[in-house]
Amino acid sequence: MSHPRDEETVSGSCSDSELERPDINIGYIVGYLLLLEAVALGAAFLFRFILTRWDVTCSFELLHLVSVIMVLLPTAKITARLTIRIYQRYAPENVRRRCVCTPSCSNYALMALEKYNFFKAFRLIYIRLTRTCRGSEHIIDYP
């Protein structure tokens, strides 16, 4: 539930606190992305093989796109969390301090992804980023 914060507790908000800069394992990220791409390419080649057996022609780019979507859907929460952690690590301080909410928008997104399925979490994150966290009034809003 969203509600404005009183003045004495606003001093502990994001603008005064130390920003979290999580450690990022670049090897993990590169390995993860290469694995996803390898699985997607393998699936695209398999689709192409099956479709040629049925005398169906289709561009490899389309098959690759379908394969990437099929690979990303089951791993969407992992990919989203990884993207948020990269943002938290490398986004400039002036960008990260624009958030007037508690918890910060990136921490809210991580909480929502942990608590809900990907689609509900994505909807909550979208609402938070586009509606709730716009303006100058400090808001407390947990997923």
Secondary structure, 3 states (H helix, E strand, C coil): CCEECCHHHHCCCCCCCCCCCCCCCHHHHHHHHHHHHHHHHHHHHHHHHHHHHCCCCCCHHHHHHHHHHHHHCCCHHHHHHHHHHHHHHHCCHHHHCCCCEECCHHHHHHHHHHHCCHHHHHHHHHHHHHHHCCCCCCEECCC
